[in-house]
Amino acid sequence: MTKEQRTAIARIISDMIKADNIIEESEIRDMKRLMSEYSITHQEMSDARKIRFSYAVNTLKELSIKKRKVSSQASFWFLRSEGVARSKRRASLGL
């Protein structure tokens, strides 16, 4: 995976964490796991803030089908954990 592709993944991970304006400890753990899984450096996480979300998505469209499938599975797992965190917050608020 190229530096550009890792930076694109970092941008998407970052946006998913910030989507609800609440950062959970579980989201940070998941982010660290994904950073390790994709060998994303802290510099690439920093660089991710400088690119547009649409650019990140277009960059990842260039991945091979096999790599795209792995990325999709990781994203699904992350989104599922984000949904659990949101459900817990909603329940604690009585919603």
N, CA, C and O atoms as a Tinker XYZ file with bonds, in Angstrom:
   380  protein
     1  N      0.851000   -1.171000    0.000000    73     2
     2  CA     0.000000    0.000000    0.000000    64     1     3
     3  C      0.902000    1.241000    0.000000    63     2     4     5
     4  O      1.911000    1.292000    0.703000    81     3
     5  N      0.523000    2.217000   -0.786000    73     3     6
     6  CA     1.344000    3.426000   -0.899000    64     5     7
     7  C      1.083000    4.379000    0.268000    63     6     8     9
     8  O      0.096000    4.248000    0.992000    81     7
     9  N      1.988000    5.332000    0.428000    73     7    10
    10  CA     1.829000    6.373000    1.451000    64     9    11
    11  C      0.531000    7.145000    1.207000    63    10    12    13
    12  O     -0.202000    7.469000    2.142000    81    11
    13  N      0.266000    7.432000   -0.062000    73    11    14
    14  CA    -0.952000    8.166000   -0.420000    64    13    15
    15  C     -2.208000    7.389000   -0.008000    63    14    16    17
    16  O     -3.166000    7.980000    0.491000    81    15
    17  N     -2.206000    6.083000   -0.211000    73    15    18
    18  CA    -3.350000    5.261000    0.156000    64    17    19
    19  C     -3.499000    5.162000    1.671000    63    18    20    21
    20  O     -4.615000    5.196000    2.191000    81    19
    21  N     -2.384000    5.041000    2.377000    73    19    22
    22  CA    -2.446000    5.001000    3.845000    64    21    23
    23  C     -2.963000    6.334000    4.396000    63    22    24    25
    24  O     -3.726000    6.357000    5.361000    81    23
    25  N     -2.550000    7.427000    3.787000    73    23    26
    26  CA    -3.025000    8.752000    4.209000    64    25    27
    27  C     -4.528000    8.876000    3.944000    63    26    28    29
    28  O     -5.255000    9.466000    4.743000    81    27
    29  N     -4.982000    8.328000    2.840000    73    27    30
    30  CA    -6.420000    8.357000    2.517000    64    29    31
    31  C     -7.214000    7.559000    3.550000    63    30    32    33
    32  O     -8.272000    8.001000    4.000000    81    31
    33  N     -6.710000    6.396000    3.921000    73    31    34
    34  CA    -7.388000    5.597000    4.947000    64    33    35
    35  C     -7.401000    6.360000    6.262000    63    34    36    37
    36  O     -8.403000    6.359000    6.976000    81    35
    37  N     -6.287000    7.009000    6.581000    73    35    38
    38  CA    -6.211000    7.804000    7.816000    64    37    39
    39  C     -7.273000    8.894000    7.817000    63    38    40    41
    40  O     -7.897000    9.147000    8.848000    81    39
    41  N     -7.486000    9.542000    6.679000    73    39    42
    42  CA    -8.495000   10.613000    6.585000    64    41    43
    43  C     -9.889000   10.055000    6.863000    63    42    44    45
    44  O    -10.678000   10.662000    7.587000    81    43
    45  N    -10.177000    8.914000    6.291000    73    43    46
    46  CA   -11.508000    8.324000    6.464000    64    45    47
    47  C    -11.706000    7.870000    7.913000    63    46    48    49
    48  O    -12.773000    8.084000    8.488000    81    47
    49  N    -10.687000    7.246000    8.503000    73    47    50
    50  CA   -10.774000    6.835000    9.906000    64    49    51
    51  C    -11.025000    8.059000   10.790000    63    50    52    53
    52  O    -11.898000    8.040000   11.658000    81    51
    53  N    -10.261000    9.104000   10.562000    73    51    54
    54  CA   -10.387000   10.330000   11.347000    64    53    55
    55  C    -11.789000   10.925000   11.232000    63    54    56    57
    56  O    -12.381000   11.332000   12.231000    81    55
    57  N    -12.314000   10.972000   10.012000    73    55    58
    58  CA   -13.658000   11.530000    9.807000    64    57    59
    59  C    -14.728000   10.688000   10.496000    63    58    60    61
    60  O    -15.695000   11.231000   11.030000    81    59
    61  N    -14.562000    9.364000   10.488000    73    59    62
    62  CA   -15.554000    8.504000   11.141000    64    61    63
    63  C    -15.551000    8.747000   12.652000    63    62    64    65
    64  O    -16.607000    8.767000   13.285000    81    63
    65  N    -14.373000    8.931000   13.219000    73    63    66
    66  CA   -14.281000    9.172000   14.658000    64    65    67
    67  C    -14.930000   10.510000   15.018000    63    66    68    69
    68  O    -15.627000   10.610000   16.028000    81    67
    69  N    -14.707000   11.519000   14.209000    73    67    70
    70  CA   -15.197000   12.870000   14.506000    64    69    71
    71  C    -16.651000   13.093000   14.087000    63    70    72    73
    72  O    -17.213000   14.148000   14.382000    81    71
    73  N    -17.261000   12.147000   13.420000    73    71    74
    74  CA   -18.585000   12.342000   12.817000    64    73    75
    75  C    -19.646000   12.803000   13.803000    63    74    76    77
    76  O    -20.495000   13.623000   13.455000    81    75
    77  N    -19.611000   12.291000   15.025000    73    75    78
    78  CA   -20.652000   12.670000   15.986000    64    77    79
    79  C    -20.158000   13.670000   17.031000    63    78    80    81
    80  O    -20.859000   13.948000   18.004000    81    79
    81  N    -18.965000   14.205000   16.835000    73    79    82
    82  CA   -18.364000   15.190000   17.739000    64    81    83
    83  C    -18.109000   14.658000   19.148000    63    82    84    85
    84  O    -17.881000   15.434000   20.076000    81    83
    85  N    -18.149000   13.331000   19.308000    73    83    86
    86  CA   -17.841000   12.702000   20.589000    64    85    87
    87  C    -16.814000   11.615000   20.310000    63    86    88    89
    88  O    -17.054000   10.712000   19.508000    81    87
    89  N    -15.667000   11.709000   20.978000    73    87    90
    90  CA   -14.614000   10.726000   20.762000    64    89    91
    91  C    -14.581000    9.784000   21.961000    63    90    92    93
    92  O    -14.302000   10.189000   23.090000    81    91
    93  N    -14.874000    8.516000   21.682000    73    91    94
    94  CA   -14.906000    7.486000   22.717000    64    93    95
    95  C    -13.542000    6.804000   22.826000    63    94    96    97
    96  O    -12.780000    6.773000   21.860000    81    95
    97  N    -13.239000    6.260000   24.005000    73    95    98
    98  CA   -12.003000    5.503000   24.183000    64    97    99
    99  C    -11.951000    4.318000   23.219000    63    98   100   101
   100  O    -10.892000    3.990000   22.684000    81    99
   101  N    -13.096000    3.684000   23.005000    73    99   102
   102  CA   -13.137000    2.530000   22.099000    64   101   103
   103  C    -12.788000    2.943000   20.670000    63   102   104   105
   104  O    -12.185000    2.163000   19.933000    81   103
   105  N    -13.156000    4.149000   20.276000    73   103   106
   106  CA   -12.820000    4.636000   18.936000    64   105   107
   107  C    -11.313000    4.845000   18.802000    63   106   108   109
   108  O    -10.733000    4.567000   17.752000    81   107
   109  N    -10.688000    5.332000   19.861000    73   107   110
   110  CA    -9.237000    5.526000   19.839000    64   109   111
   111  C     -8.541000    4.169000   19.757000    63   110   112   113
   112  O     -7.579000    4.008000   19.007000    81   111
   113  N     -9.028000    3.186000   20.532000    73   111   114
   114  CA    -8.455000    1.831000   20.451000    64   113   115
   115  C     -8.584000    1.273000   19.039000    63   114   116   117
   116  O     -7.640000    0.698000   18.497000    81   115
   117  N     -9.775000    1.450000   18.447000    73   115   118
   118  CA   -10.012000    0.954000   17.088000    64   117   119
   119  C     -9.103000    1.658000   16.087000    63   118   120   121
   120  O     -8.577000    1.033000   15.165000    81   119
   121  N     -8.922000    2.960000   16.274000    73   119   122
   122  CA    -8.062000    3.723000   15.381000    64   121   123
   123  C     -6.624000    3.203000   15.464000    63   122   124   125
   124  O     -5.964000    3.022000   14.441000    81   123
   125  N     -6.153000    2.968000   16.666000    73   123   126
   126  CA    -4.794000    2.452000   16.835000    64   125   127
   127  C     -4.639000    1.068000   16.204000    63   126   128   129
   128  O     -3.602000    0.758000   15.618000    81   127
   129  N     -5.674000    0.245000   16.328000    73   127   130
   130  CA    -5.634000   -1.087000   15.721000    64   129   131
   131  C     -5.560000   -0.979000   14.204000    63   130   132   133
   132  O     -4.784000   -1.687000   13.562000    81   131
   133  N     -6.371000   -0.089000   13.633000    73   131   134
   134  CA    -6.360000    0.097000   12.180000    64   133   135
   135  C     -5.051000    0.724000   11.709000    63   134   136   137
   136  O     -4.546000    0.379000   10.641000    81   135
   137  N     -4.506000    1.638000   12.494000    73   135   138
   138  CA    -3.210000    2.224000   12.148000    64   137   139
   139  C     -2.150000    1.135000   12.088000    63   138   140   141
   140  O     -1.314000    1.123000   11.185000    81   139
   141  N     -2.186000    0.232000   13.037000    73   139   142
   142  CA    -1.222000   -0.868000   13.059000    64   141   143
   143  C     -1.461000   -1.820000   11.885000    63   142   144   145
   144  O     -0.521000   -2.241000   11.211000    81   143
   145  N     -2.715000   -2.147000   11.656000    73   143   146
   146  CA    -3.077000   -3.077000   10.579000    64   145   147
   147  C     -2.634000   -2.567000    9.207000    63   146   148   149
   148  O     -2.188000   -3.348000    8.366000    81   147
   149  N     -2.758000   -1.262000    8.983000    73   147   150
   150  CA    -2.403000   -0.677000    7.689000    64   149   151
   151  C     -1.036000    0.007000    7.700000    63   150   152   153
   152  O     -0.647000    0.635000    6.715000    81   151
   153  N     -0.303000   -0.113000    8.818000    73   151   154
   154  CA     1.022000    0.506000    8.957000    64   153   155
   155  C      0.969000    2.018000    8.714000    63   154   156   157
   156  O      1.838000    2.584000    8.051000    81   155
   157  N     -0.058000    2.651000    9.257000    73   155   158
   158  CA    -0.232000    4.098000    9.112000    64   157   159
   159  C      0.588000    4.792000   10.197000    63   158   160   161
   160  O      0.449000    4.489000   11.382000    81   159
   161  N      1.434000    5.715000    9.785000    73   159   162
   162  CA     2.280000    6.439000   10.733000    64   161   163
   163  C      1.534000    7.651000   11.296000    63   162   164   165
   164  O      0.499000    8.063000   10.773000    81   163
   165  N      2.081000    8.203000   12.364000    73   163   166
   166  CA     1.484000    9.420000   12.931000    64   165   167
   167  C      1.601000   10.575000   11.932000    63   166   168   169
   168  O      0.729000   11.442000   11.872000    81   167
   169  N      2.678000   10.579000   11.155000    73   167   170
   170  CA     2.834000   11.617000   10.122000    64   169   171
   171  C      1.722000   11.500000    9.080000    63   170   172   173
   172  O      1.180000   12.513000    8.636000    81   171
   173  N      1.380000   10.277000    8.688000    73   171   174
   174  CA     0.290000   10.084000    7.717000    64   173   175
   175  C     -1.053000   10.497000    8.307000    63   174   176   177
   176  O     -1.910000   11.020000    7.595000    81   175
   177  N     -1.240000   10.266000    9.608000    73   175   178
   178  CA    -2.463000   10.739000   10.260000    64   177   179
   179  C     -2.511000   12.262000   10.222000    63   178   180   181
   180  O     -3.566000   12.852000    9.989000    81   179
   181  N     -1.372000   12.889000   10.451000    73   179   182
   182  CA    -1.296000   14.349000   10.401000    64   181   183
   183  C     -1.538000   14.860000    8.977000    63   182   184   185
   184  O     -2.270000   15.828000    8.774000    81   183
   185  N     -0.918000   14.203000    8.000000    73   183   186
   186  CA    -1.091000   14.586000    6.594000    64   185   187
   187  C     -2.542000   14.431000    6.139000    63   186   188   189
   188  O     -3.000000   15.147000    5.248000    81   187
   189  N     -3.259000   13.497000    6.753000    73   187   190
   190  CA    -4.646000   13.223000    6.361000    64   189   191
   191  C     -5.535000   14.448000    6.553000    63   190   192   193
   192  O     -6.527000   14.616000    5.843000    81   191
   193  N     -5.187000   15.294000    7.501000    73   191   194
   194  CA    -5.987000   16.499000    7.755000    64   193   195
   195  C     -5.895000   17.497000    6.608000    63   194   196   197
   196  O     -6.724000   18.399000    6.487000    81   195
   197  N     -4.878000   17.325000    5.771000    73   195   198
   198  CA    -4.631000   18.287000    4.690000    64   197   199
   199  C     -5.284000   17.887000    3.365000    63   198   200   201
   200  O     -5.229000   18.641000    2.394000    81   199
   201  N     -5.901000   16.708000    3.325000    73   199   202
   202  CA    -6.532000   16.284000    2.066000    64   201   203
   203  C     -8.048000   16.278000    2.220000    63   202   204   205
   204  O     -8.577000   16.127000    3.321000    81   203
   205  N     -8.726000   16.445000    1.103000    73   203   206
   206  CA   -10.192000   16.425000    1.102000    64   205   207
   207  C    -10.691000   14.984000    1.220000    63   206   208   209
   208  O    -10.039000   14.045000    0.765000    81   207
   209  N    -11.860000   14.834000    1.838000    73   207   210
   210  CA   -12.469000   13.514000    1.968000    64   209   211
   211  C    -12.687000   12.885000    0.590000    63   210   212   213
   212  O    -12.420000   11.699000    0.396000    81   211
   213  N    -13.171000   13.678000   -0.358000    73   211   214
   214  CA   -13.430000   13.162000   -1.698000    64   213   215
   215  C    -12.142000   12.658000   -2.356000    63   214   216   217
   216  O    -12.164000   11.667000   -3.087000    81   215
   217  N    -11.025000   13.337000   -2.096000    73   215   218
   218  CA    -9.731000   12.894000   -2.630000    64   217   219
   219  C     -9.351000   11.547000   -2.015000    63   218   220   221
   220  O     -8.841000   10.664000   -2.706000    81   219
   221  N     -9.603000   11.395000   -0.714000    73   219   222
   222  CA    -9.304000   10.125000   -0.038000    64   221   223
   223  C    -10.112000    8.984000   -0.653000    63   222   224   225
   224  O     -9.575000    7.910000   -0.923000    81   223
   225  N    -11.394000    9.221000   -0.871000    73   223   226
   226  CA   -12.250000    8.189000   -1.462000    64   225   227
   227  C    -11.763000    7.831000   -2.859000    63   226   228   229
   228  O    -11.664000    6.651000   -3.196000    81   227
   229  N    -11.459000    8.826000   -3.669000    73   227   230
   230  CA   -10.978000    8.555000   -5.030000    64   229   231
   231  C     -9.648000    7.818000   -5.018000    63   230   232   233
   232  O     -9.410000    6.961000   -5.868000    81   231
   233  N     -8.787000    8.136000   -4.075000    73   231   234
   234  CA    -7.503000    7.439000   -3.959000    64   233   235
   235  C     -7.730000    5.965000   -3.652000    63   234   236   237
   236  O     -7.053000    5.101000   -4.209000    81   235
   237  N     -8.676000    5.678000   -2.772000    73   235   238
   238  CA    -8.925000    4.289000   -2.395000    64   237   239
   239  C     -9.635000    3.507000   -3.490000    63   238   240   241
   240  O     -9.590000    2.277000   -3.501000    81   239
   241  N    -10.283000    4.202000   -4.401000    73   239   242
   242  CA   -10.906000    3.513000   -5.541000    64   241   243
   243  C     -9.851000    2.850000   -6.418000    63   242   244   245
   244  O    -10.151000    1.924000   -7.170000    81   243
   245  N     -8.612000    3.332000   -6.316000    73   243   246
   246  CA    -7.522000    2.788000   -7.119000    64   245   247
   247  C     -6.956000    1.491000   -6.559000    63   246   248   249
   248  O     -6.150000    0.836000   -7.220000    81   247
   249  N     -7.365000    1.107000   -5.347000    73   247   250
   250  CA    -6.882000   -0.137000   -4.761000    64   249   251
   251  C     -7.343000   -1.331000   -5.578000    63   250   252   253
   252  O     -8.382000   -1.278000   -6.237000    81   251
   253  N     -6.577000   -2.393000   -5.535000    73   251   254
   254  CA    -6.992000   -3.627000   -6.205000    64   253   255
   255  C     -8.253000   -4.145000   -5.522000    63   254   256   257
   256  O     -8.568000   -3.757000   -4.397000    81   255
   257  N     -8.965000   -5.020000   -6.210000    73   255   258
   258  CA   -10.216000   -5.576000   -5.657000    64   257   259
   259  C     -9.934000   -6.266000   -4.317000    63   258   260   261
   260  O    -10.704000   -6.105000   -3.370000    81   259
   261  N     -8.857000   -7.020000   -4.230000    73   259   262
   262  CA    -8.540000   -7.742000   -3.000000    64   261   263
   263  C     -8.290000   -6.769000   -1.855000    63   262   264   265
   264  O     -8.831000   -6.952000   -0.764000    81   263
   265  N     -7.479000   -5.736000   -2.086000    73   263   266
   266  CA    -7.192000   -4.763000   -1.039000    64   265   267
   267  C     -8.440000   -3.971000   -0.677000    63   266   268   269
   268  O     -8.632000   -3.611000    0.484000    81   267
   269  N     -9.294000   -3.695000   -1.668000    73   267   270
   270  CA   -10.538000   -2.974000   -1.386000    64   269   271
   271  C    -11.435000   -3.795000   -0.469000    63   270   272   273
   272  O    -12.080000   -3.255000    0.429000    81   271
   273  N    -11.469000   -5.098000   -0.702000    73   271   274
   274  CA   -12.304000   -5.978000    0.118000    64   273   275
   275  C    -11.817000   -5.961000    1.565000    63   274   276   277
   276  O    -12.626000   -5.875000    2.489000    81   275
   277  N    -10.500000   -6.043000    1.767000    73   275   278
   278  CA    -9.941000   -5.996000    3.118000    64   277   279
   279  C    -10.250000   -4.660000    3.768000    63   278   280   281
   280  O    -10.621000   -4.618000    4.941000    81   279
   281  N    -10.105000   -3.558000    3.022000    73   279   282
   282  CA   -10.408000   -2.224000    3.554000    64   281   283
   283  C    -11.877000   -2.111000    3.926000    63   282   284   285
   284  O    -12.218000   -1.525000    4.953000    81   283
   285  N    -12.735000   -2.663000    3.105000    73   283   286
   286  CA   -14.179000   -2.614000    3.377000    64   285   287
   287  C    -14.516000   -3.374000    4.644000    63   286   288   289
   288  O    -15.336000   -2.921000    5.443000    81   287
   289  N    -13.885000   -4.539000    4.837000    73   287   290
   290  CA   -14.154000   -5.324000    6.042000    64   289   291
   291  C    -13.706000   -4.569000    7.285000    63   290   292   293
   292  O    -14.412000   -4.557000    8.292000    81   291
   293  N    -12.536000   -3.938000    7.221000    73   291   294
   294  CA   -12.040000   -3.168000    8.363000    64   293   295
   295  C    -12.959000   -1.980000    8.640000    63   294   296   297
   296  O    -13.259000   -1.682000    9.796000    81   295
   297  N    -13.402000   -1.307000    7.588000    73   295   298
   298  CA   -14.298000   -0.163000    7.748000    64   297   299
   299  C    -15.627000   -0.594000    8.336000    63   298   300   301
   300  O    -16.179000    0.094000    9.195000    81   299
   301  N    -16.151000   -1.735000    7.878000    73   299   302
   302  CA   -17.413000   -2.247000    8.413000    64   301   303
   303  C    -17.271000   -2.524000    9.903000    63   302   304   305
   304  O    -18.148000   -2.167000   10.689000    81   303
   305  N    -16.165000   -3.160000   10.297000    73   303   306
   306  CA   -15.937000   -3.469000   11.700000    64   305   307
   307  C    -15.884000   -2.178000   12.510000    63   306   308   309
   308  O    -16.466000   -2.091000   13.591000    81   307
   309  N    -15.184000   -1.176000   11.981000    73   307   310
   310  CA   -15.052000    0.102000   12.670000    64   309   311
   311  C    -16.408000    0.797000   12.788000    63   310   312   313
   312  O    -16.762000    1.297000   13.855000    81   311
   313  N    -17.158000    0.826000   11.701000    73   311   314
   314  CA   -18.472000    1.470000   11.723000    64   313   315
   315  C    -19.413000    0.764000   12.694000    63   314   316   317
   316  O    -20.209000    1.404000   13.382000    81   315
   317  N    -19.313000   -0.556000   12.741000    73   315   318
   318  CA   -20.153000   -1.309000   13.660000    64   317   319
   319  C    -19.817000   -0.928000   15.093000    63   318   320   321
   320  O    -20.721000   -0.738000   15.906000    81   319
   321  N    -18.526000   -0.812000   15.418000    73   319   322
   322  CA   -18.142000   -0.416000   16.773000    64   321   323
   323  C    -18.594000    1.011000   17.065000    63   322   324   325
   324  O    -18.971000    1.317000   18.196000    81   323
   325  N    -18.561000    1.886000   16.063000    73   323   326
   326  CA   -19.040000    3.264000   16.229000    64   325   327
   327  C    -20.538000    3.258000   16.509000    63   326   328   329
   328  O    -21.016000    4.038000   17.332000    81   327
   329  N    -21.277000    2.391000   15.837000    73   327   330
   330  CA   -22.720000    2.283000   16.066000    64   329   331
   331  C    -23.028000    1.820000   17.480000    63   330   332   333
   332  O    -23.983000    2.297000   18.093000    81   331
   333  N    -22.231000    0.897000   18.005000    73   331   334
   334  CA   -22.408000    0.424000   19.378000    64   333   335
   335  C    -22.154000    1.565000   20.346000    63   334   336   337
   336  O    -22.901000    1.740000   21.309000    81   335
   337  N    -21.100000    2.348000   20.099000    73   335   338
   338  CA   -20.795000    3.492000   20.976000    64   337   339
   339  C    -21.944000    4.490000   20.961000    63   338   340   341
   340  O    -22.327000    5.005000   22.011000    81   339
   341  N    -22.501000    4.769000   19.781000    73   339   342
   342  CA   -23.626000    5.708000   19.694000    64   341   343
   343  C    -24.835000    5.170000   20.437000    63   342   344   345
   344  O    -25.518000    5.914000   21.141000    81   343
   345  N    -25.107000    3.851000   20.279000    73   343   346
   346  CA   -26.257000    3.253000   20.961000    64   345   347
   347  C    -26.124000    3.375000   22.466000    63   346   348   349
   348  O    -27.104000    3.659000   23.154000    81   347
   349  N    -24.911000    3.163000   22.988000    73   347   350
   350  CA   -24.685000    3.282000   24.424000    64   349   351
   351  C    -24.909000    4.717000   24.886000    63   350   352   353
   352  O    -25.501000    4.946000   25.940000    81   351
   353  N    -24.433000    5.693000   24.094000    73   351   354
   354  CA   -24.650000    7.092000   24.471000    64   353   355
   355  C    -26.122000    7.435000   24.461000    63   354   356   357
   356  O    -26.612000    8.112000   25.365000    81   355
   357  N    -26.836000    6.971000   23.437000    73   355   358
   358  CA   -28.271000    7.250000   23.345000    64   357   359
   359  C    -29.007000    6.646000   24.541000    63   358   360   361
   360  O    -29.889000    7.277000   25.123000    81   359
   361  N    -28.630000    5.416000   24.898000    73   359   362
   362  CA   -29.285000    4.745000   26.030000    64   361   363
   363  C    -29.013000    5.490000   27.331000    63   362   364   365
   364  O    -29.897000    5.623000   28.177000    81   363
   365  N    -27.789000    5.971000   27.483000    73   363   366
   366  CA   -27.454000    6.696000   28.726000    64   365   367
   367  C    -28.209000    8.021000   28.823000    63   366   368   369
   368  O    -28.411000    8.551000   29.916000    81   367
   369  N    -28.621000    8.548000   27.671000    73   367   370
   370  CA   -29.385000    9.795000   27.657000    64   369   371
   371  C    -30.894000    9.534000   27.697000    63   370   372   373
   372  O    -31.694000   10.469000   27.741000    81   371
   373  N    -31.272000    8.246000   27.681000    73   371   374
   374  CA   -32.681000    7.893000   27.711000    64   373   375
   375  C    -33.383000    8.119000   26.391000    63   374   376   377
   376  O    -34.592000    8.350000   26.371000    81   375
   377  N    -32.651000    8.059000   25.276000    73   375   378
   378  CA   -33.245000    8.275000   23.952000    64   377   379
   379  C    -33.619000    6.982000   23.288000    63   378   380
   380  O    -34.131000    6.989000   22.169000    81   379
